[in-house]
């Protein structure tokens, strides 16, 4: 669930932080630095840092996935926005378009497909990473696996692993279908 919150914050940060779409260059440098910091700390390290800070609970798992997703998506969104041509942005600025108009009428519609693809990719990663985070933070699917494994209930632990594998494969198939629909809708 943290991916959609992270993606909303990431798109806002990316729009402010991108060179060609950002408002203040100094803020863009700060946002890129923050995103790199959040992204480059391994997920297990985030989970451990947060467990030491907030103890084992659902909040620590959520925050670990949120910080990792926010950093990754912000950097990915910034790079996607910066790859977008500045000619359109400058042309709209020359016609007197405001910043919100440029974002809503040019940047977001043109980049909807790649931004959605990044979010789908992050969801897939979060599904897999939730097991590790749950093991460390004592929550979610990782907690169930740990509970069954430590109580020597290997059949149940194997079923949890099988469930995660099926979920990842199902998400991959659904993700491919969603990407096709998004690309088809964008062409229309």
ROLUMLUM-319967 format. One record per residue (C-alpha): y, z, x; residue in one letter; residue number from 0. Coordinates in steps of 0.001 Angstrom, whole numbers. Each point is the difference from the previous one (the first is absolute). Layout:
% residues N
<pator><north>Y</north><up>Z</up><east>X</east><residu>A</residu><num>NUM</num></pator>
...
END
This chain:
% residues 188
<pator><north>0</north><up>0</up><east>0</east><residu>X</residu><num>0</num></pator>
<pator><north>2331</north><up>450</up><east>2948</east><residu>X</residu><num>1</num></pator>
<pator><north>68</north><up>-3725</up><east>730</east><residu>X</residu><num>2</num></pator>
<pator><north>2210</north><up>-881</up><east>-2959</east><residu>X</residu><num>3</num></pator>
<pator><north>2466</north><up>2776</up><east>804</east><residu>X</residu><num>4</num></pator>
<pator><north>-15</north><up>-1021</up><east>3649</east><residu>X</residu><num>5</num></pator>
<pator><north>482</north><up>-3661</up><east>-905</east><residu>X</residu><num>6</num></pator>
<pator><north>3072</north><up>770</up><east>-2125</east><residu>X</residu><num>7</num></pator>
<pator><north>1591</north><up>2054</up><east>2774</east><residu>X</residu><num>8</num></pator>
<pator><north>-1068</north><up>-2603</up><east>2586</east><residu>X</residu><num>9</num></pator>
<pator><north>1662</north><up>-2910</up><east>-1811</east><residu>X</residu><num>10</num></pator>
<pator><north>3238</north><up>1972</up><east>-325</east><residu>X</residu><num>11</num></pator>
<pator><north>-71</north><up>976</up><east>3677</east><residu>X</residu><num>12</num></pator>
<pator><north>-899</north><up>-3566</up><east>1027</east><residu>X</residu><num>13</num></pator>
<pator><north>2868</north><up>-1505</up><east>-1988</east><residu>X</residu><num>14</num></pator>
<pator><north>2410</north><up>2390</up><east>1663</east><residu>X</residu><num>15</num></pator>
<pator><north>-1606</north><up>-321</up><east>3434</east><residu>X</residu><num>16</num></pator>
<pator><north>-546</north><up>-3759</up><east>357</east><residu>X</residu><num>17</num></pator>
<pator><north>2482</north><up>-1768</up><east>2283</east><residu>X</residu><num>18</num></pator>
<pator><north>688</north><up>-2901</up><east>-2327</east><residu>X</residu><num>19</num></pator>
<pator><north>108</north><up>2042</up><east>-3220</east><residu>X</residu><num>20</num></pator>
<pator><north>1074</north><up>3429</up><east>1180</east><residu>X</residu><num>21</num></pator>
<pator><north>3399</north><up>1453</up><east>-597</east><residu>X</residu><num>22</num></pator>
<pator><north>678</north><up>2053</up><east>3138</east><residu>X</residu><num>23</num></pator>
<pator><north>-1714</north><up>-953</up><east>3300</east><residu>X</residu><num>24</num></pator>
<pator><north>-161</north><up>3591</up><east>1317</east><residu>X</residu><num>25</num></pator>
<pator><north>-1904</north><up>1099</up><east>-3092</east><residu>X</residu><num>26</num></pator>
<pator><north>-2401</north><up>-2906</up><east>533</east><residu>X</residu><num>27</num></pator>
<pator><north>-794</north><up>1208</up><east>3514</east><residu>X</residu><num>28</num></pator>
<pator><north>-623</north><up>3514</up><east>-1326</east><residu>X</residu><num>29</num></pator>
<pator><north>-2270</north><up>-1290</up><east>-2795</east><residu>X</residu><num>30</num></pator>
<pator><north>-2039</north><up>-2127</up><east>2425</east><residu>X</residu><num>31</num></pator>
<pator><north>-373</north><up>2974</up><east>2313</east><residu>X</residu><num>32</num></pator>
<pator><north>-1081</north><up>2257</up><east>-2846</east><residu>X</residu><num>33</num></pator>
<pator><north>-2510</north><up>-2569</up><east>-1263</east><residu>X</residu><num>34</num></pator>
<pator><north>-1435</north><up>-455</up><east>3492</east><residu>X</residu><num>35</num></pator>
<pator><north>-266</north><up>3764</up><east>419</east><residu>X</residu><num>36</num></pator>
<pator><north>-1800</north><up>441</up><east>-3333</east><residu>X</residu><num>37</num></pator>
<pator><north>-2298</north><up>-2956</up><east>615</east><residu>X</residu><num>38</num></pator>
<pator><north>-955</north><up>751</up><east>3606</east><residu>X</residu><num>39</num></pator>
<pator><north>-1266</north><up>3530</up><east>-559</east><residu>X</residu><num>40</num></pator>
<pator><north>-3706</north><up>-375</up><east>-847</east><residu>X</residu><num>41</num></pator>
<pator><north>-1063</north><up>946</up><east>-3506</east><residu>X</residu><num>42</num></pator>
<pator><north>-2296</north><up>2763</up><east>1241</east><residu>X</residu><num>43</num></pator>
<pator><north>2904</north><up>1488</up><east>1964</east><residu>X</residu><num>44</num></pator>
<pator><north>2226</north><up>-91</up><east>-3099</east><residu>X</residu><num>45</num></pator>
<pator><north>-2722</north><up>1733</up><east>-1994</east><residu>X</residu><num>46</num></pator>
<pator><north>-447</north><up>2709</up><east>2661</east><residu>X</residu><num>47</num></pator>
<pator><north>3737</north><up>575</up><east>392</east><residu>X</residu><num>48</num></pator>
<pator><north>365</north><up>354</up><east>-3755</east><residu>X</residu><num>49</num></pator>
<pator><north>-3068</north><up>2251</up><east>-329</east><residu>X</residu><num>50</num></pator>
<pator><north>1491</north><up>2333</up><east>2586</east><residu>X</residu><num>51</num></pator>
<pator><north>3294</north><up>-76</up><east>-1901</east><residu>X</residu><num>52</num></pator>
<pator><north>-1153</north><up>167</up><east>-3634</east><residu>X</residu><num>53</num></pator>
<pator><north>-3670</north><up>1081</up><east>195</east><residu>X</residu><num>54</num></pator>
<pator><north>-2855</north><up>-1934</up><east>-1584</east><residu>X</residu><num>55</num></pator>
<pator><north>993</north><up>-1412</up><east>-3372</east><residu>X</residu><num>56</num></pator>
<pator><north>707</north><up>-3234</up><east>-1849</east><residu>X</residu><num>57</num></pator>
<pator><north>3621</north><up>-73</up><east>1164</east><residu>X</residu><num>58</num></pator>
<pator><north>-1005</north><up>-311</up><east>3639</east><residu>X</residu><num>59</num></pator>
<pator><north>-2271</north><up>-2951</up><east>-744</east><residu>X</residu><num>60</num></pator>
<pator><north>2680</north><up>-1658</up><east>-2087</east><residu>X</residu><num>61</num></pator>
<pator><north>2676</north><up>496</up><east>2657</east><residu>X</residu><num>62</num></pator>
<pator><north>-2221</north><up>-1286</up><east>2824</east><residu>X</residu><num>63</num></pator>
<pator><north>-733</north><up>-3228</up><east>-1896</east><residu>X</residu><num>64</num></pator>
<pator><north>3600</north><up>-224</up><east>-1210</east><residu>X</residu><num>65</num></pator>
<pator><north>1553</north><up>279</up><east>3480</east><residu>X</residu><num>66</num></pator>
<pator><north>-2426</north><up>-2501</up><east>1490</east><residu>X</residu><num>67</num></pator>
<pator><north>501</north><up>-2432</up><east>-2891</east><residu>X</residu><num>68</num></pator>
<pator><north>3780</north><up>405</up><east>54</east><residu>X</residu><num>69</num></pator>
<pator><north>221</north><up>-738</up><east>3712</east><residu>X</residu><num>70</num></pator>
<pator><north>-2355</north><up>-2957</up><east>-134</east><residu>X</residu><num>71</num></pator>
<pator><north>1493</north><up>-1586</up><east>-3114</east><residu>X</residu><num>72</num></pator>
<pator><north>3593</north><up>520</up><east>1135</east><residu>X</residu><num>73</num></pator>
<pator><north>-656</north><up>-1799</up><east>3295</east><residu>X</residu><num>74</num></pator>
<pator><north>-1966</north><up>-2765</up><east>-1743</east><residu>X</residu><num>75</num></pator>
<pator><north>2702</north><up>-455</up><east>-2652</east><residu>X</residu><num>76</num></pator>
<pator><north>2795</north><up>-40</up><east>2584</east><residu>X</residu><num>77</num></pator>
<pator><north>-1775</north><up>-2678</up><east>2023</east><residu>X</residu><num>78</num></pator>
<pator><north>-669</north><up>-2034</up><east>-3151</east><residu>X</residu><num>79</num></pator>
<pator><north>3633</north><up>232</up><east>-1105</east><residu>X</residu><num>80</num></pator>
<pator><north>1286</north><up>-840</up><east>3485</east><residu>X</residu><num>81</num></pator>
<pator><north>-2229</north><up>-3099</up><east>72</east><residu>X</residu><num>82</num></pator>
<pator><north>1695</north><up>-1123</up><east>-3209</east><residu>X</residu><num>83</num></pator>
<pator><north>2770</north><up>-2481</up><east>732</east><residu>X</residu><num>84</num></pator>
<pator><north>3477</north><up>1389</up><east>352</east><residu>X</residu><num>85</num></pator>
<pator><north>1483</north><up>-3296</up><east>-1231</east><residu>X</residu><num>86</num></pator>
<pator><north>-650</north><up>883</up><east>-3639</east><residu>X</residu><num>87</num></pator>
<pator><north>1461</north><up>3466</up><east>455</east><residu>X</residu><num>88</num></pator>
<pator><north>3114</north><up>-1362</up><east>1706</east><residu>X</residu><num>89</num></pator>
<pator><north>404</north><up>-2681</up><east>-2661</east><residu>X</residu><num>90</num></pator>
<pator><north>-150</north><up>2605</up><east>-2755</east><residu>X</residu><num>91</num></pator>
<pator><north>2458</north><up>2221</up><east>1860</east><residu>X</residu><num>92</num></pator>
<pator><north>2356</north><up>-2975</up><east>324</east><residu>X</residu><num>93</num></pator>
<pator><north>-81</north><up>-514</up><east>-3757</east><residu>X</residu><num>94</num></pator>
<pator><north>989</north><up>3634</up><east>-541</east><residu>X</residu><num>95</num></pator>
<pator><north>-3391</north><up>1418</up><east>-962</east><residu>X</residu><num>96</num></pator>
<pator><north>-298</north><up>3761</up><east>311</east><residu>X</residu><num>97</num></pator>
<pator><north>-2724</north><up>1674</up><east>2039</east><residu>X</residu><num>98</num></pator>
<pator><north>-2087</north><up>941</up><east>-3086</east><residu>X</residu><num>99</num></pator>
<pator><north>274</north><up>-3578</up><east>-1258</east><residu>X</residu><num>100</num></pator>
<pator><north>-1181</north><up>-1374</up><east>3348</east><residu>X</residu><num>101</num></pator>
<pator><north>-2951</north><up>2390</up><east>22</east><residu>X</residu><num>102</num></pator>
<pator><north>-991</north><up>-596</up><east>-3633</east><residu>X</residu><num>103</num></pator>
<pator><north>685</north><up>-3753</up><east>-161</east><residu>X</residu><num>104</num></pator>
<pator><north>-1002</north><up>-1202</up><east>3472</east><residu>X</residu><num>105</num></pator>
<pator><north>-1943</north><up>2404</up><east>2189</east><residu>X</residu><num>106</num></pator>
<pator><north>-2425</north><up>1672</up><east>-2418</east><residu>X</residu><num>107</num></pator>
<pator><north>-963</north><up>-3140</up><east>-1955</east><residu>X</residu><num>108</num></pator>
<pator><north>-535</north><up>-1995</up><east>3187</east><residu>X</residu><num>109</num></pator>
<pator><north>-2039</north><up>2728</up><east>1663</east><residu>X</residu><num>110</num></pator>
<pator><north>-1928</north><up>1363</up><east>-2986</east><residu>X</residu><num>111</num></pator>
<pator><north>-3322</north><up>-1488</up><east>1081</east><residu>X</residu><num>112</num></pator>
<pator><north>-69</north><up>1266</up><east>3595</east><residu>X</residu><num>113</num></pator>
<pator><north>1326</north><up>3412</up><east>-1015</east><residu>X</residu><num>114</num></pator>
<pator><north>-2709</north><up>337</up><east>-2657</east><residu>X</residu><num>115</num></pator>
<pator><north>-2620</north><up>-1064</up><east>2542</east><residu>X</residu><num>116</num></pator>
<pator><north>1132</north><up>2757</up><east>2362</east><residu>X</residu><num>117</num></pator>
<pator><north>-263</north><up>2573</up><east>-2805</east><residu>X</residu><num>118</num></pator>
<pator><north>-3506</north><up>-1203</up><east>-905</east><residu>X</residu><num>119</num></pator>
<pator><north>-1016</north><up>249</up><east>3652</east><residu>X</residu><num>120</num></pator>
<pator><north>1354</north><up>3541</up><east>217</east><residu>X</residu><num>121</num></pator>
<pator><north>-1903</north><up>1036</up><east>-3131</east><residu>X</residu><num>122</num></pator>
<pator><north>-3201</north><up>-1290</up><east>1589</east><residu>X</residu><num>123</num></pator>
<pator><north>696</north><up>2012</up><east>3152</east><residu>X</residu><num>124</num></pator>
<pator><north>812</north><up>3117</up><east>-2020</east><residu>X</residu><num>125</num></pator>
<pator><north>-3313</north><up>-218</up><east>-1854</east><residu>X</residu><num>126</num></pator>
<pator><north>-1871</north><up>71</up><east>3304</east><residu>X</residu><num>127</num></pator>
<pator><north>2294</north><up>2557</up><east>1611</east><residu>X</residu><num>128</num></pator>
<pator><north>-279</north><up>2383</up><east>-2956</east><residu>X</residu><num>129</num></pator>
<pator><north>-3450</north><up>1077</up><east>1185</east><residu>X</residu><num>130</num></pator>
<pator><north>1252</north><up>1035</up><east>3438</east><residu>X</residu><num>131</num></pator>
<pator><north>3082</north><up>1684</up><east>-1408</east><residu>X</residu><num>132</num></pator>
<pator><north>-2132</north><up>1829</up><east>-2549</east><residu>X</residu><num>133</num></pator>
<pator><north>-2315</north><up>1278</up><east>2720</east><residu>X</residu><num>134</num></pator>
<pator><north>2938</north><up>1441</up><east>1917</east><residu>X</residu><num>135</num></pator>
<pator><north>2092</north><up>1264</up><east>-2916</east><residu>X</residu><num>136</num></pator>
<pator><north>-2831</north><up>1257</up><east>-2206</east><residu>X</residu><num>137</num></pator>
<pator><north>847</north><up>-2224</up><east>-2932</east><residu>X</residu><num>138</num></pator>
<pator><north>-1139</north><up>-3111</up><east>-1801</east><residu>X</residu><num>139</num></pator>
<pator><north>-3030</north><up>-2101</up><east>788</east><residu>X</residu><num>140</num></pator>
<pator><north>-168</north><up>1243</up><east>3585</east><residu>X</residu><num>141</num></pator>
<pator><north>-345</north><up>3551</up><east>-1272</east><residu>X</residu><num>142</num></pator>
<pator><north>-2934</north><up>-1020</up><east>-2200</east><residu>X</residu><num>143</num></pator>
<pator><north>-1708</north><up>-1748</up><east>2899</east><residu>X</residu><num>144</num></pator>
<pator><north>550</north><up>3032</up><east>2251</east><residu>X</residu><num>145</num></pator>
<pator><north>-1283</north><up>2388</up><east>-2670</east><residu>X</residu><num>146</num></pator>
<pator><north>-3192</north><up>-1972</up><east>-596</east><residu>X</residu><num>147</num></pator>
<pator><north>-595</north><up>-662</up><east>3682</east><residu>X</residu><num>148</num></pator>
<pator><north>440</north><up>3635</up><east>1077</east><residu>X</residu><num>149</num></pator>
<pator><north>-2255</north><up>1225</up><east>-2817</east><residu>X</residu><num>150</num></pator>
<pator><north>-2701</north><up>-2406</up><east>1251</east><residu>X</residu><num>151</num></pator>
<pator><north>136</north><up>-2058</up><east>-3180</east><residu>X</residu><num>152</num></pator>
<pator><north>-262</north><up>-3284</up><east>1861</east><residu>X</residu><num>153</num></pator>
<pator><north>-844</north><up>-2030</up><east>-3106</east><residu>X</residu><num>154</num></pator>
<pator><north>3262</north><up>1041</up><east>-1648</east><residu>X</residu><num>155</num></pator>
<pator><north>1954</north><up>-521</up><east>3250</east><residu>X</residu><num>156</num></pator>
<pator><north>-1532</north><up>-3476</up><east>307</east><residu>X</residu><num>157</num></pator>
<pator><north>979</north><up>-716</up><east>-3592</east><residu>X</residu><num>158</num></pator>
<pator><north>3609</north><up>926</up><east>807</east><residu>X</residu><num>159</num></pator>
<pator><north>-53</north><up>-2403</up><east>2968</east><residu>X</residu><num>160</num></pator>
<pator><north>-1565</north><up>-2707</up><east>-2169</east><residu>X</residu><num>161</num></pator>
<pator><north>2661</north><up>598</up><east>-2649</east><residu>X</residu><num>162</num></pator>
<pator><north>2767</north><up>-482</up><east>2579</east><residu>X</residu><num>163</num></pator>
<pator><north>-1629</north><up>-3195</up><east>1285</east><residu>X</residu><num>164</num></pator>
<pator><north>-308</north><up>-1376</up><east>-3544</east><residu>X</residu><num>165</num></pator>
<pator><north>3600</north><up>979</up><east>-729</east><residu>X</residu><num>166</num></pator>
<pator><north>1276</north><up>-1749</up><east>3144</east><residu>X</residu><num>167</num></pator>
<pator><north>-1958</north><up>-3168</up><east>-782</east><residu>X</residu><num>168</num></pator>
<pator><north>1126</north><up>47</up><east>-3644</east><residu>X</residu><num>169</num></pator>
<pator><north>3609</north><up>471</up><east>1094</east><residu>X</residu><num>170</num></pator>
<pator><north>-318</north><up>-2902</up><east>2445</east><residu>X</residu><num>171</num></pator>
<pator><north>-1262</north><up>-2288</up><east>-2786</east><residu>X</residu><num>172</num></pator>
<pator><north>2717</north><up>1207</up><east>-2386</east><residu>X</residu><num>173</num></pator>
<pator><north>2604</north><up>-369</up><east>2734</east><residu>X</residu><num>174</num></pator>
<pator><north>-972</north><up>-3621</up><east>615</east><residu>X</residu><num>175</num></pator>
<pator><north>290</north><up>-725</up><east>-3725</east><residu>X</residu><num>176</num></pator>
<pator><north>3382</north><up>1731</up><east>-194</east><residu>X</residu><num>177</num></pator>
<pator><north>1288</north><up>-1964</up><east>3001</east><residu>X</residu><num>178</num></pator>
<pator><north>-1053</north><up>-3261</up><east>-1642</east><residu>X</residu><num>179</num></pator>
<pator><north>1777</north><up>940</up><east>-3237</east><residu>X</residu><num>180</num></pator>
<pator><north>3134</north><up>1084</up><east>1834</east><residu>X</residu><num>181</num></pator>
<pator><north>97</north><up>-3220</up><east>2028</east><residu>X</residu><num>182</num></pator>
<pator><north>-655</north><up>-2087</up><east>-3127</east><residu>X</residu><num>183</num></pator>
<pator><north>2731</north><up>1835</up><east>-1905</east><residu>X</residu><num>184</num></pator>
<pator><north>2426</north><up>-403</up><east>2907</east><residu>X</residu><num>185</num></pator>
<pator><north>-537</north><up>-3779</up><east>34</east><residu>X</residu><num>186</num></pator>
<pator><north>839</north><up>-299</up><east>-3692</east><residu>X</residu><num>187</num></pator>
END
